[in-house]
Amino acid sequence: QVQLVESGGGLVQPGGSLRLSCAASGSIFSIYAMGWYRQAPGKQRELVAVIAPGGSTNYADSVKGRFTISRDNAKNTAYLRMNSLKPEDTAVYYCNAHATSLNNYWGQGTQVTVSS
């Protein structure tokens, strides 16, 4: 079992920045791929970024060049640095830890609102 707790969401103006954190506990953090997903009202949950256990990363086209995913295995924490935020980035952001189909866990989500 893995427990994930997100933090760092909030209200920010367009063009601003936020850093989301995902603290994990309960298992060996380093074996999990860590991902950030988001779900806007009326839309399906979508992948934002993922970082593999070895550190390779992948991003949705809509956030490339603006968002950076990282992980600190010593702190059992994953991060999502979000720069140049746009109103269309407004969503609930969820942290995911994935090792296998039976070892796939979600956090409770954190709201990010981009508005002037």
Buried (B, 14 or more C-beta within 10 A) or exposed (E): EBEBBBBBBEEBEEEBEBBBBBBBEEBEBEEBBBBBBBBBEEEEBEBBBBBBBEEEEBBBEEBEEBBBBBBEBEEBBBBBBBBEBBEEBBBBBBBBBBBEEEEBBBBEBBEBBBEE
